[in-house]
Amino acid sequence: MSALYVALAHHPVLNKASQTVTTSISNLDIHDIARAALTYGVKAYYIIHSDPAQKSLLASIRNFWQNDDLPYNPDRSLALSRIRQSDTIETTLTEITKQEAMRPRVITTTARNMQNQISYGYLKTLTQLEKPILIIFGTGYGLCDEVHQLADHILQPVQGCGEYNHLSVRSAVSVVLDRISSEYIYGRNHGYSAHSWQRPNQNRLSRLSRRRHGEGPL
């Protein structure tokens, strides 16, 4: 199985006007993506930012939670131990290449529909191969085209049940990691879908259902 890495890029990313900008580090992204990374077996979570003040902010948050005298929530320090700081996407690639003795396969993400995007199923097959994988997520309004151009593949967007498509990046990370890590049933992950006929484990649950005994639907 591939070594899996996740990176959160704060530059170069887009703003609402499609201009290239640098965004600020979010405390919620630090914590929530680190927890998802640990949950789904990500080897390291890279936070990419080159600004000294932002790097200092990240270091102070990590140092606070890694204090051995902290009297509460000891599991949080374990999650934050997955975090690595990197100045650029290029330095992130260099570090992973050095660690793994091979360049990782680069997967970029976007909320836009673009040409030649790969499915979650295809990405899941790539995770079964030997070559390490780096999935890059963007802040703001997403990664710039120049980042997508350096990728081996661009992942299809996370789609919901309507036209609205603007998840927080920490939510998107969790969805993507779950889709490539969990078992699929009827094209869905564990948990009930919006359609009753796509409910997972229906055969197991039907042993206790009223419907099986002619008492109507669940």
Backbone as ProteinMPNN parsed JSONL, in Angstrom:
{"seq_chain_A": "MSALYVALAHHPVLNKASQTVTTSISNLDIHDIARAALTYGVKAYYIIHSDPAQKSLLASIRNFWQNDDLPYNPDRSLALSRIRQSDTIETTLTEITKQEAMRPRVITTTARNMQNQISYGYLKTLTQLEKPILIIFGTGYGLCDEVHQLADHILQPVQGCGEYNHLSVRSAVSVVLDRISSEYIYGRNHGYSAHSWQRPNQNRLSRLSRRRHGEGPL", "coords_chain_A": {"N_chain_A": [[0.839, -1.199, 0.0], [0.408, 2.272, -0.697], [2.377, 4.905, 0.754], [0.726, 7.532, 2.239], [0.309, 10.97, 1.872], [-0.744, 14.234, 2.88], [-1.255, 17.581, 1.875], [-1.731, 20.985, 2.694], [-2.146, 23.802, 0.977], [-1.342, 27.235, 1.138], [-0.471, 29.041, -0.608], [0.436, 28.955, -4.037], [-2.796, 30.249, -4.27], [-6.264, 30.841, -5.164], [-8.355, 33.794, -4.988], [-11.701, 35.144, -4.525], [-11.997, 36.643, -6.804], [-10.513, 35.311, -8.637], [-7.826, 35.861, -8.499], [-4.323, 35.419, -7.836], [-3.299, 34.658, -4.627], [-2.137, 34.766, -1.18], [-3.179, 32.939, 1.564], [-4.255, 32.991, 5.026], [-3.215, 30.941, 7.8], [-5.462, 28.719, 9.346], [-6.711, 28.026, 12.551], [-8.627, 26.039, 12.954], [-8.273, 24.433, 10.687], [-5.742, 23.43, 11.193], [-6.128, 21.733, 13.44], [-8.394, 20.046, 12.79], [-7.827, 18.794, 10.315], [-5.496, 17.484, 10.978], [-6.494, 15.633, 12.814], [-8.145, 14.115, 11.131], [-6.168, 13.12, 9.447], [-4.687, 11.422, 11.141], [-6.716, 9.605, 11.797], [-7.243, 8.337, 9.343], [-4.847, 7.208, 8.605], [-2.839, 8.764, 7.392], [0.466, 9.537, 6.555], [1.926, 11.905, 6.941], [1.005, 15.295, 7.464], [1.229, 18.091, 5.68], [1.562, 21.511, 6.19], [1.573, 24.206, 4.211], [3.254, 27.107, 4.05], [4.996, 30.16, 3.787], [5.351, 32.512, 5.138], [6.908, 34.215, 7.807], [5.555, 35.068, 10.19], [3.181, 33.599, 10.104], [4.206, 31.006, 10.181], [5.308, 31.078, 12.717], [2.98, 31.286, 14.24], [1.789, 28.767, 13.722], [3.747, 27.112, 14.871], [3.56, 27.862, 17.576], [1.003, 26.984, 18.273], [1.237, 24.221, 17.899], [3.257, 23.664, 19.775], [1.96, 24.29, 22.162], [-0.013, 22.252, 22.41], [1.568, 20.035, 22.533], [2.674, 19.962, 24.971], [3.772, 18.24, 27.726], [2.674, 18.553, 30.256], [0.068, 19.203, 29.934], [-3.209, 19.067, 31.065], [-5.478, 17.974, 29.883], [-7.219, 16.364, 27.175], [-5.219, 14.556, 25.871], [-4.975, 13.107, 23.511], [-5.016, 14.903, 21.434], [-2.473, 15.949, 21.027], [-1.232, 13.787, 19.887], [-2.476, 13.635, 17.386], [-1.662, 16.105, 16.294], [0.988, 15.622, 16.016], [1.384, 14.611, 13.526], [1.751, 16.707, 11.844], [3.65, 18.607, 9.539], [5.681, 21.369, 8.696], [6.074, 23.333, 5.785], [7.684, 25.393, 3.375], [7.086, 25.686, 0.634], [5.336, 24.095, -2.127], [7.142, 22.751, -3.707], [9.329, 22.251, -1.959], [8.068, 20.546, -0.235], [7.6, 18.312, -1.896], [10.257, 17.61, -2.371], [11.119, 16.849, 0.196], [9.445, 14.64, 0.781], [10.182, 12.934, -1.296], [12.816, 12.409, -0.583], [12.409, 11.057, 1.842], [10.975, 8.783, 1.045], [12.456, 7.69, -0.948], [11.669, 7.894, -3.552], [9.884, 9.851, -5.95], [6.751, 11.226, -5.022], [3.446, 10.368, -6.233], [1.536, 12.94, -7.464], [-1.48, 14.361, -6.542], [-3.905, 16.667, -7.207], [-6.549, 18.769, -5.924], [-9.846, 20.118, -6.4], [-12.755, 22.25, -6.513], [-13.823, 22.688, -8.895], [-15.007, 21.664, -12.152], [-12.908, 20.04, -14.295], [-10.821, 19.135, -17.108], [-10.055, 15.701, -17.737], [-10.177, 14.645, -15.124], [-9.719, 12.434, -12.358], [-11.471, 9.657, -10.864], [-12.731, 8.846, -7.54], [-12.642, 6.151, -7.118], [-10.606, 5.337, -8.879], [-8.44, 6.693, -7.751], [-8.358, 5.342, -5.352], [-7.448, 2.832, -6.213], [-4.866, 3.539, -6.914], [-3.754, 3.976, -4.43], [-3.181, 1.454, -3.612], [-0.881, 0.714, -4.764], [2.758, 0.737, -4.944], [4.029, 3.226, -5.086], [4.413, 6.313, -3.371], [1.837, 8.679, -2.376], [0.841, 12.015, -2.728], [-1.602, 14.17, -1.76], [-2.841, 17.233, -2.608], [-4.426, 19.956, -1.199], [-6.218, 23.018, -1.536], [-6.471, 26.295, -0.076], [-8.585, 29.226, 0.444], [-10.108, 30.087, -2.579], [-9.333, 27.847, -3.888], [-6.727, 25.883, -5.538], [-4.225, 27.31, -7.695], [-3.995, 27.252, -11.307], [-1.403, 26.648, -12.095], [-0.474, 24.941, -10.154], [-2.062, 22.679, -10.53], [-1.04, 21.959, -12.988], [1.405, 20.799, -12.442], [0.719, 18.428, -11.386], [0.224, 14.852, -11.292], [-2.289, 13.806, -11.506], [-5.635, 15.152, -11.461], [-8.104, 15.361, -9.082], [-11.575, 14.51, -9.155], [-14.278, 16.785, -8.284], [-15.711, 16.997, -4.951], [-18.983, 16.053, -4.738], [-22.226, 17.042, -3.787], [-25.717, 16.794, -3.102], [-26.92, 18.766, -4.501], [-26.694, 21.949, -6.259], [-25.013, 23.638, -4.852], [-21.681, 23.963, -3.879], [-19.385, 24.297, -1.946], [-17.59, 23.434, 0.215], [-15.909, 23.643, 3.388], [-12.343, 23.474, 3.53], [-11.325, 21.648, 5.36], [-13.493, 19.961, 5.75], [-13.708, 18.875, 3.185], [-11.272, 17.488, 2.981], [-11.671, 15.427, 4.856], [-13.835, 14.073, 3.658], [-12.685, 13.189, 1.224], [-10.564, 11.537, 2.149], [-12.03, 9.591, 3.47], [-13.488, 8.465, 1.372], [-11.519, 7.206, -0.14], [-10.526, 5.399, 1.584], [-12.416, 3.832, 2.92], [-14.794, 1.094, 2.824], [-16.83, 0.67, -0.029], [-20.305, 0.617, -0.607], [-22.844, -0.072, -2.769], [-21.831, 2.049, -4.254], [-21.517, 3.982, -2.362], [-20.119, 5.218, 0.727], [-19.763, 3.808, 4.067], [-22.642, 4.263, 6.109], [-25.855, 5.849, 6.016], [-27.313, 6.684, 2.925], [-28.916, 9.233, 0.913], [-30.874, 7.863, -0.322], [-33.159, 5.286, 0.177], [-32.822, 2.748, -0.922], [-30.128, 2.514, -1.11], [-29.082, 1.946, 1.318], [-26.518, 0.839, 3.459], [-25.486, -2.486, 4.524], [-28.016, -3.594, 4.548], [-29.079, -6.15, 4.432], [-28.176, -7.331, 6.777], [-29.327, -5.663, 8.707], [-31.983, -6.118, 8.183], [-32.789, -8.346, 9.516], [-33.74, -7.508, 11.894], [-35.76, -5.871, 11.249], [-39.017, -4.383, 10.949], [-40.176, -4.552, 8.496], [-39.413, -6.97, 7.397], [-41.038, -8.741, 8.737], [-43.501, -8.175, 7.791], [-44.589, -5.8, 8.735], [-44.565, -3.308, 7.667], [-42.618, -0.458, 6.453], [-39.23, 0.384, 7.503]], "CA_chain_A": [[0.0, 0.0, 0.0], [1.178, 3.513, -0.808], [2.448, 5.88, 1.834], [-0.198, 8.613, 1.88], [0.604, 12.285, 2.438], [-1.698, 15.305, 2.584], [-0.699, 18.929, 2.01], [-2.672, 22.105, 2.627], [-1.392, 24.924, 0.419], [-1.855, 28.594, 1.34], [0.034, 29.792, -1.762], [-0.427, 29.952, -4.683], [-4.216, 29.904, -4.31], [-7.115, 31.865, -5.757], [-9.403, 34.441, -4.201], [-13.009, 35.141, -5.175], [-11.85, 37.282, -8.114], [-9.588, 34.465, -9.406], [-6.47, 36.394, -8.415], [-3.414, 34.603, -7.043], [-3.095, 35.283, -3.314], [-1.681, 33.92, -0.076], [-4.171, 32.962, 2.634], [-3.741, 32.81, 6.394], [-3.419, 29.64, 8.439], [-6.633, 28.657, 10.217], [-6.571, 27.124, 13.69], [-9.506, 24.884, 12.74], [-7.643, 23.545, 9.705], [-4.622, 22.749, 11.862], [-6.616, 20.669, 14.319], [-9.33, 19.082, 12.206], [-7.168, 17.983, 9.289], [-4.566, 16.596, 11.689], [-7.281, 14.531, 13.375], [-8.529, 13.258, 10.006], [-4.955, 12.449, 8.972], [-4.399, 10.318, 12.054], [-7.804, 8.642, 11.691], [-7.192, 7.592, 8.083], [-3.533, 6.633, 8.352], [-1.947, 9.621, 6.615], [1.803, 9.482, 7.155], [2.255, 13.261, 7.384], [0.123, 16.37, 6.992], [2.067, 19.261, 5.454], [0.949, 22.834, 6.101], [2.506, 24.934, 3.356], [3.206, 28.567, 4.199], [6.374, 30.66, 3.904], [5.4, 33.757, 5.903], [7.458, 33.953, 9.144], [4.55, 35.245, 11.247], [2.263, 32.457, 10.042], [4.954, 29.848, 10.651], [5.412, 31.216, 14.168], [1.66, 30.95, 14.774], [1.663, 27.316, 13.667], [4.659, 26.523, 15.861], [3.056, 28.112, 18.931], [-0.153, 26.101, 18.496], [1.751, 22.856, 18.05], [3.992, 23.569, 21.037], [0.998, 24.289, 23.265], [-0.687, 20.961, 22.527], [2.546, 18.98, 22.768], [3.167, 20.137, 26.329], [3.518, 17.034, 28.525], [1.935, 18.888, 31.476], [-1.299, 19.568, 29.592], [-4.038, 18.155, 31.864], [-6.68, 17.508, 29.199], [-7.183, 16.029, 25.755], [-3.874, 14.123, 25.454], [-4.99, 12.57, 22.15], [-4.831, 15.97, 20.448], [-1.043, 16.066, 20.712], [-0.918, 12.685, 18.992], [-2.916, 14.036, 16.046], [-0.836, 17.206, 15.805], [2.342, 15.142, 15.721], [1.448, 14.299, 12.092], [1.932, 17.94, 11.085], [4.954, 19.096, 9.111], [5.599, 22.695, 8.067], [6.896, 23.453, 4.588], [7.547, 26.722, 2.789], [6.523, 25.644, -0.712], [4.974, 22.774, -2.627], [8.367, 22.122, -4.206], [10.103, 21.72, -0.836], [7.308, 19.402, 0.265], [7.913, 17.2, -2.784], [11.651, 17.221, -2.143], [11.225, 16.151, 1.479], [8.813, 13.328, 0.669], [11.03, 12.141, -2.182], [13.973, 11.979, 0.214], [11.949, 10.084, 2.842], [10.458, 7.562, 0.427], [13.401, 7.251, -1.985], [11.028, 8.044, -4.856], [8.971, 10.994, -6.012], [5.359, 10.804, -4.849], [2.445, 10.684, -7.236], [0.892, 14.162, -6.987], [-2.903, 14.484, -6.84], [-4.448, 17.953, -6.762], [-7.991, 18.766, -5.71], [-10.526, 21.344, -6.8], [-14.217, 22.213, -6.541], [-14.211, 22.966, -10.279], [-14.953, 20.584, -13.128], [-11.791, 20.251, -15.211], [-10.611, 18.018, -18.025], [-9.235, 14.538, -17.364], [-10.15, 14.402, -13.682], [-9.853, 11.023, -12.001], [-12.515, 9.335, -9.892], [-12.256, 8.368, -6.24], [-12.33, 4.74, -7.275], [-9.283, 5.222, -9.496], [-7.457, 7.101, -6.746], [-8.233, 4.261, -4.375], [-6.571, 1.803, -6.778], [-3.491, 4.045, -6.855], [-3.252, 3.829, -3.059], [-2.785, 0.064, -3.401], [0.414, 0.52, -5.415], [3.929, 1.012, -4.098], [4.47, 4.617, -5.155], [3.718, 7.183, -2.406], [0.862, 9.624, -2.931], [0.649, 13.307, -2.069], [-2.833, 14.848, -2.156], [-2.711, 18.652, -2.27], [-5.662, 20.719, -1.077], [-5.994, 24.456, -1.544], [-7.306, 27.166, 0.744], [-9.196, 30.289, -0.345], [-11.005, 29.566, -3.606], [-8.732, 26.701, -4.545], [-5.368, 25.933, -6.079], [-4.022, 27.944, -8.998], [-3.794, 26.32, -12.413], [0.001, 26.234, -12.166], [-0.307, 23.782, -9.264], [-2.662, 21.541, -11.226], [-0.191, 21.579, -14.118], [2.514, 19.965, -11.992], [0.16, 17.202, -10.819], [0.044, 13.666, -12.129], [-3.727, 13.672, -11.711], [-6.522, 16.077, -10.763], [-9.233, 14.591, -8.553], [-12.891, 15.094, -9.406], [-14.777, 17.504, -7.106], [-16.69, 16.401, -4.047], [-20.32, 16.472, -5.151], [-23.315, 16.77, -2.872], [-26.983, 16.438, -3.741], [-27.469, 19.949, -5.156], [-25.741, 22.758, -7.007], [-24.071, 24.292, -3.947], [-20.462, 23.159, -3.788], [-18.346, 25.125, -1.343], [-17.237, 22.898, 1.521], [-14.645, 24.065, 3.991], [-11.301, 22.553, 3.094], [-11.192, 20.557, 6.336], [-14.555, 18.996, 5.45], [-13.348, 18.201, 1.935], [-10.197, 16.534, 3.283], [-12.267, 14.26, 5.51], [-14.628, 13.337, 2.678], [-11.779, 12.519, 0.284], [-9.863, 10.452, 2.835], [-12.971, 8.507, 3.738], [-13.859, 7.811, 0.112], [-10.443, 6.355, -0.662], [-10.076, 4.488, 2.634], [-13.489, 3.008, 3.444], [-15.456, 0.175, 1.909], [-17.968, 1.233, -0.738], [-21.474, -0.236, -0.764], [-23.724, 0.587, -3.733], [-21.237, 3.308, -4.681], [-21.461, 4.917, -1.246], [-19.364, 4.754, 1.877], [-20.583, 3.42, 5.201], [-23.584, 5.297, 6.538], [-27.037, 5.9, 5.183], [-27.355, 7.677, 1.871], [-30.201, 9.916, 0.809], [-31.827, 6.965, -0.952], [-33.359, 4.129, 1.036], [-32.317, 1.532, -1.556], [-28.672, 2.487, -1.016], [-28.644, 1.779, 2.698], [-25.544, -0.243, 3.614], [-25.763, -3.531, 5.506], [-29.462, -3.751, 4.654], [-29.406, -7.548, 4.719], [-27.948, -7.578, 8.206], [-30.305, -4.924, 9.497], [-33.341, -6.58, 7.935], [-33.151, -9.394, 10.47], [-34.442, -6.886, 13.011], [-36.675, -4.867, 10.74], [-40.439, -4.68, 10.902], [-40.549, -4.834, 7.119], [-39.233, -8.406, 7.141], [-42.144, -9.457, 9.351], [-44.752, -7.685, 7.251], [-45.132, -4.735, 9.556], [-44.353, -2.008, 7.063], [-41.229, -0.015, 6.247], [-38.443, 0.77, 8.689]], "C_chain_A": [[0.875, 1.25, 0.0], [1.251, 4.248, 0.521], [1.642, 7.094, 1.39], [0.166, 9.887, 2.63], [-0.484, 13.264, 2.006], [-0.992, 16.639, 2.771], [-1.815, 19.955, 1.88], [-1.884, 23.335, 2.2], [-2.107, 26.245, 0.676], [-1.331, 29.548, 0.265], [0.663, 28.799, -2.728], [-1.871, 29.449, -4.768], [-5.005, 31.092, -4.856], [-8.007, 32.526, -4.723], [-10.697, 34.45, -5.014], [-12.951, 35.741, -6.574], [-10.878, 36.529, -9.022], [-8.187, 35.055, -9.49], [-5.614, 35.475, -7.543], [-3.063, 35.332, -5.75], [-2.45, 34.273, -2.367], [-2.69, 34.057, 1.053], [-3.497, 32.735, 3.992], [-4.039, 31.402, 6.9], [-4.616, 29.74, 9.381], [-6.4, 27.639, 11.326], [-7.424, 25.872, 13.507], [-8.897, 23.906, 11.742], [-6.484, 22.773, 10.316], [-5.133, 21.528, 12.605], [-7.413, 19.609, 13.56], [-8.69, 18.221, 11.125], [-6.149, 17.043, 9.928], [-5.305, 15.393, 12.268], [-7.736, 13.57, 12.281], [-7.326, 12.474, 9.499], [-4.621, 11.249, 9.842], [-5.452, 9.223, 11.927], [-7.654, 7.748, 10.472], [-5.791, 7.158, 7.684], [-2.623, 7.44, 7.452], [-0.589, 9.702, 7.318], [2.24, 10.84, 7.676], [1.308, 14.245, 6.728], [0.968, 17.638, 6.905], [1.207, 20.53, 5.381], [1.952, 23.733, 5.399], [2.271, 26.433, 3.482], [4.625, 29.062, 4.44], [6.49, 31.925, 4.748], [5.894, 33.489, 7.328], [6.431, 34.074, 10.268], [3.584, 34.073, 11.279], [2.946, 31.171, 10.518], [5.115, 29.879, 12.163], [4.094, 30.87, 14.85], [1.462, 29.441, 14.812], [2.522, 26.645, 14.728], [4.135, 26.698, 17.28], [1.866, 27.215, 19.251], [0.314, 24.665, 18.706], [2.461, 22.683, 19.392], [3.053, 23.532, 22.231], [0.404, 22.901, 23.476], [0.282, 19.81, 22.755], [3.227, 19.119, 24.127], [2.794, 18.919, 27.169], [2.69, 17.307, 29.772], [0.487, 19.265, 31.192], [-2.262, 18.58, 30.258], [-5.238, 17.578, 31.13], [-6.389, 17.227, 27.737], [-5.793, 15.594, 25.279], [-3.831, 13.582, 24.031], [-4.744, 13.65, 21.093], [-3.355, 16.12, 20.067], [-0.608, 14.957, 19.768], [-1.305, 13.03, 17.561], [-2.008, 15.118, 15.479], [0.599, 16.787, 15.521], [2.499, 14.753, 14.251], [1.788, 15.523, 11.247], [3.402, 18.186, 10.773], [4.751, 20.471, 8.489], [6.547, 22.733, 6.884], [6.651, 24.813, 3.956], [6.84, 26.715, 1.441], [6.112, 24.215, -1.061], [6.221, 22.031, -3.093], [9.202, 21.538, -3.072], [9.387, 20.525, -0.193], [7.608, 18.161, -0.565], [9.334, 16.687, -2.56], [11.797, 16.417, -0.859], [10.612, 14.759, 1.41], [9.643, 12.401, -0.206], [12.246, 11.596, -1.433], [13.571, 10.891, 1.209], [11.608, 8.74, 2.207], [11.385, 6.972, -0.634], [12.745, 7.181, -3.354], [10.073, 9.232, -4.791], [7.538, 10.527, -5.829], [4.518, 11.112, -6.072], [1.621, 11.856, -6.701], [-0.558, 14.219, -7.483], [-3.367, 15.845, -6.333], [-5.967, 17.877, -6.708], [-8.569, 20.12, -6.088], [-12.027, 21.152, -6.669], [-14.742, 22.464, -7.94], [-14.204, 21.68, -11.104], [-13.884, 20.926, -14.157], [-11.618, 19.012, -16.08], [-9.743, 16.942, -17.375], [-9.116, 14.348, -15.846], [-10.373, 12.922, -13.39], [-10.923, 10.849, -10.939], [-11.893, 8.919, -8.563], [-11.899, 6.896, -6.308], [-10.948, 4.53, -7.874], [-8.191, 5.626, -8.507], [-7.263, 6.014, -5.707], [-7.349, 3.136, -4.905], [-5.112, 2.245, -6.743], [-2.907, 3.887, -5.458], [-2.813, 2.397, -2.758], [-1.42, -0.246, -4.029], [1.554, 0.967, -4.5], [4.262, 2.493, -4.023], [3.707, 5.48, -4.162], [2.822, 8.193, -3.106], [0.814, 10.876, -2.062], [-0.618, 13.944, -2.623], [-2.753, 16.291, -1.676], [-4.089, 19.316, -2.29], [-5.324, 22.208, -1.034], [-6.93, 25.185, -0.6], [-7.898, 28.258, -0.153], [-10.23, 29.72, -1.293], [-10.329, 28.495, -4.456], [-7.351, 26.957, -5.104], [-5.328, 26.638, -7.427], [-3.77, 26.876, -10.068], [-2.355, 25.827, -12.483], [0.284, 25.045, -11.253], [-0.897, 22.537, -9.915], [-1.777, 21.044, -12.356], [0.978, 20.7, -13.705], [2.044, 18.61, -11.467], [0.177, 16.057, -11.824], [-1.43, 13.46, -12.463], [-4.451, 14.779, -10.952], [-7.754, 15.286, -10.343], [-10.55, 15.295, -8.859], [-13.409, 15.782, -8.139], [-15.638, 16.616, -6.21], [-18.061, 16.942, -4.435], [-21.331, 16.107, -4.069], [-24.572, 16.399, -3.635], [-27.623, 17.622, -4.453], [-26.384, 20.717, -5.879], [-24.703, 23.42, -6.111], [-22.858, 23.401, -3.727], [-19.325, 24.005, -3.233], [-18.095, 24.662, 0.095], [-16.018, 23.616, 2.083], [-13.587, 23.046, 3.594], [-11.135, 21.403, 4.081], [-12.289, 19.524, 6.151], [-14.213, 18.196, 4.201], [-12.254, 17.166, 2.16], [-10.78, 15.263, 3.894], [-13.069, 13.417, 4.538], [-13.722, 12.548, 1.743], [-11.083, 11.341, 0.947], [-10.795, 9.29, 3.122], [-13.32, 7.753, 2.463], [-12.762, 6.891, -0.422], [-9.967, 5.338, 0.373], [-11.132, 3.486, 3.057], [-14.069, 2.11, 2.372], [-16.661, 0.863, 1.272], [-19.084, 0.19, -0.848], [-22.467, 0.51, -1.631], [-23.17, 1.946, -4.157], [-21.144, 4.342, -3.581], [-20.574, 4.35, -0.154], [-20.312, 4.298, 2.966], [-21.47, 4.577, 5.629], [-24.738, 5.361, 5.565], [-26.904, 6.987, 4.134], [-28.725, 8.332, 1.864], [-31.278, 8.998, 0.25], [-31.94, 5.688, -0.137], [-32.787, 2.859, 0.427], [-30.806, 1.443, -1.526], [-28.199, 2.318, 0.422], [-27.666, 0.63, 2.814], [-26.012, -1.257, 4.639], [-27.26, -3.803, 5.641], [-29.843, -5.184, 4.987], [-29.233, -7.865, 6.188], [-29.012, -6.911, 9.042], [-31.711, -5.474, 9.328], [-33.758, -7.696, 8.877], [-33.955, -8.822, 11.628], [-35.543, -5.944, 12.549], [-38.118, -5.337, 10.806], [-40.866, -5.088, 9.508], [-40.439, -6.323, 6.822], [-40.42, -9.195, 7.68], [-43.493, -8.888, 8.931], [-45.382, -6.567, 8.023], [-44.854, -3.359, 8.967], [-42.888, -1.635, 6.972], [-40.541, 0.3, 7.557], [-38.833, 2.141, 9.171]], "O_chain_A": [[1.94, 1.281, 0.616], [0.309, 4.218, 1.314], [1.851, 7.621, 0.297], [0.312, 9.889, 3.852], [-1.062, 13.144, 0.926], [-0.22, 16.811, 3.715], [-2.723, 19.808, 1.062], [-1.061, 23.851, 2.955], [-3.313, 26.366, 0.462], [-1.704, 30.721, 0.234], [1.36, 27.883, -2.291], [-2.128, 28.357, -5.275], [-4.48, 32.197, -4.992], [-8.373, 31.919, -3.716], [-10.771, 33.828, -6.074], [-13.759, 35.392, -7.436], [-10.467, 37.05, -10.059], [-7.448, 34.784, -10.437], [-6.12, 34.833, -6.623], [-2.594, 36.47, -5.77], [-2.25, 33.106, -2.703], [-3.021, 35.172, 1.457], [-2.334, 32.341, 4.076], [-5.0, 30.763, 6.471], [-4.765, 30.716, 10.116], [-5.946, 26.524, 11.069], [-7.0, 24.772, 13.86], [-8.991, 22.692, 11.923], [-6.269, 21.604, 9.997], [-4.627, 20.421, 12.421], [-7.135, 18.416, 13.677], [-8.988, 17.03, 11.034], [-5.964, 15.92, 9.458], [-4.805, 14.269, 12.221], [-7.717, 12.355, 12.472], [-7.448, 11.297, 9.158], [-4.306, 10.176, 9.329], [-5.118, 8.039, 11.945], [-7.905, 6.545, 10.544], [-5.569, 6.777, 6.534], [-1.731, 6.884, 6.812], [-0.518, 9.911, 8.529], [2.858, 10.926, 8.737], [0.868, 14.055, 5.594], [1.374, 18.193, 7.926], [0.252, 20.604, 4.608], [3.039, 23.994, 5.915], [1.232, 26.954, 3.077], [5.375, 28.458, 5.208], [7.598, 32.368, 5.047], [5.348, 32.614, 8.001], [6.436, 33.268, 11.198], [3.207, 33.604, 12.352], [2.322, 30.345, 11.183], [5.066, 28.838, 12.819], [4.082, 30.24, 15.908], [1.018, 28.896, 15.822], [2.075, 25.718, 15.403], [4.249, 25.787, 18.1], [1.736, 26.736, 20.378], [-0.173, 23.977, 19.604], [2.282, 21.668, 20.065], [3.313, 22.826, 23.205], [0.328, 22.427, 24.61], [-0.141, 18.717, 23.134], [4.237, 18.467, 24.395], [1.612, 18.605, 27.306], [2.062, 16.39, 30.302], [-0.25, 19.611, 32.116], [-2.145, 17.375, 30.039], [-5.959, 16.76, 31.701], [-5.454, 17.768, 27.147], [-5.243, 16.211, 24.367], [-2.774, 13.591, 23.4], [-4.312, 13.343, 19.982], [-3.036, 16.389, 18.909], [0.282, 15.156, 18.941], [-0.553, 12.753, 16.627], [-1.625, 15.056, 14.31], [1.342, 17.513, 14.86], [3.622, 14.581, 13.776], [2.083, 15.391, 10.06], [4.276, 18.0, 11.619], [3.744, 20.705, 7.821], [7.672, 22.237, 6.955], [5.533, 25.328, 3.997], [6.079, 27.633, 1.135], [6.488, 23.259, -0.384], [6.339, 20.821, -2.895], [9.733, 20.436, -3.208], [10.028, 19.612, 0.326], [7.845, 17.085, -0.017], [9.579, 15.48, -2.561], [12.516, 15.418, -0.826], [11.19, 13.801, 1.922], [9.791, 11.218, 0.103], [12.646, 10.45, -1.637], [14.301, 9.918, 1.399], [11.916, 7.686, 2.764], [11.129, 5.887, -1.156], [13.232, 6.468, -4.232], [9.533, 9.569, -3.737], [7.142, 9.524, -6.424], [4.839, 12.009, -6.852], [1.068, 11.774, -5.605], [-0.822, 14.137, -8.682], [-3.231, 16.139, -5.146], [-6.588, 17.035, -7.357], [-7.869, 21.133, -6.095], [-12.518, 20.024, -6.709], [-15.953, 22.459, -8.165], [-13.485, 20.731, -10.791], [-13.945, 21.969, -14.808], [-12.208, 17.966, -15.809], [-8.839, 17.224, -16.589], [-8.067, 13.935, -15.35], [-11.125, 12.246, -14.092], [-11.24, 11.784, -10.203], [-10.69, 8.674, -8.473], [-10.97, 6.442, -5.641], [-10.202, 3.654, -7.436], [-7.144, 4.983, -8.433], [-6.15, 5.784, -5.233], [-6.582, 2.545, -4.145], [-4.218, 1.418, -6.563], [-1.702, 3.687, -5.309], [-2.143, 2.155, -1.753], [-0.877, -1.336, -3.846], [1.325, 1.508, -3.419], [4.733, 2.966, -2.988], [2.48, 5.401, -4.101], [3.024, 8.519, -4.276], [0.755, 10.804, -0.835], [-0.703, 14.226, -3.818], [-2.614, 16.545, -0.479], [-4.817, 19.239, -3.28], [-4.261, 22.598, -0.55], [-8.051, 24.738, -0.355], [-7.729, 28.219, -1.371], [-11.118, 28.971, -0.886], [-10.711, 28.269, -5.604], [-6.87, 28.089, -5.139], [-6.281, 26.571, -8.203], [-3.384, 25.748, -9.761], [-2.116, 24.691, -12.893], [1.169, 24.236, -11.535], [-0.3, 21.462, -9.858], [-1.758, 19.85, -12.655], [1.494, 19.936, -14.52], [2.859, 17.747, -11.142], [0.148, 16.267, -13.036], [-1.777, 13.003, -13.552], [-3.961, 15.282, -9.941], [-8.375, 14.615, -11.169], [-10.632, 16.523, -8.827], [-13.021, 15.404, -7.033], [-16.212, 15.622, -6.655], [-18.271, 18.155, -4.455], [-21.297, 15.01, -3.51], [-24.504, 15.766, -4.689], [-28.74, 17.511, -4.957], [-25.285, 20.205, -6.092], [-23.609, 23.735, -6.579], [-22.999, 22.216, -3.423], [-18.411, 24.385, -3.964], [-18.351, 25.39, 1.054], [-15.194, 24.137, 1.331], [-13.904, 21.882, 3.35], [-10.831, 20.284, 3.668], [-12.057, 18.334, 6.368], [-14.407, 16.981, 4.163], [-12.306, 16.078, 1.587], [-10.422, 14.155, 3.495], [-13.003, 12.188, 4.577], [-13.964, 11.366, 1.496], [-11.019, 10.257, 0.368], [-10.394, 8.13, 3.027], [-13.435, 6.528, 2.48], [-13.059, 5.899, -1.089], [-9.105, 4.509, 0.079], [-10.791, 2.393, 3.509], [-13.869, 2.326, 1.177], [-17.42, 1.553, 1.952], [-18.827, -0.977, -1.147], [-22.895, 1.609, -1.276], [-23.93, 2.885, -4.392], [-20.732, 5.474, -3.836], [-20.31, 3.148, -0.114], [-21.53, 4.39, 2.812], [-21.081, 5.739, 5.519], [-24.602, 4.965, 4.407], [-26.433, 8.086, 4.426], [-29.581, 8.029, 2.695], [-32.465, 9.313, 0.333], [-30.928, 5.075, 0.203], [-32.318, 1.982, 1.152], [-30.245, 0.406, -1.878], [-27.02, 2.529, 0.709], [-27.947, -0.46, 2.317], [-26.823, -0.948, 5.511], [-27.728, -4.194, 6.71], [-30.798, -5.425, 5.725], [-30.043, -8.58, 6.779], [-29.543, -7.51, 9.978], [-32.547, -5.323, 10.219], [-34.949, -7.969, 9.026], [-34.74, -9.524, 12.266], [-36.188, -5.291, 13.369], [-38.403, -6.532, 10.728], [-41.8, -5.872, 9.341], [-41.259, -6.88, 6.093], [-40.768, -10.232, 7.115], [-44.501, -9.083, 9.611], [-46.6, -6.394, 7.975], [-44.899, -2.355, 9.678], [-42.016, -2.408, 7.369], [-41.188, 0.463, 8.592], [-38.278, 2.631, 10.155]]}, "name": "protein", "num_of_chains": 1, "seq": "MSALYVALAHHPVLNKASQTVTTSISNLDIHDIARAALTYGVKAYYIIHSDPAQKSLLASIRNFWQNDDLPYNPDRSLALSRIRQSDTIETTLTEITKQEAMRPRVITTTARNMQNQISYGYLKTLTQLEKPILIIFGTGYGLCDEVHQLADHILQPVQGCGEYNHLSVRSAVSVVLDRISSEYIYGRNHGYSAHSWQRPNQNRLSRLSRRRHGEGPL"}
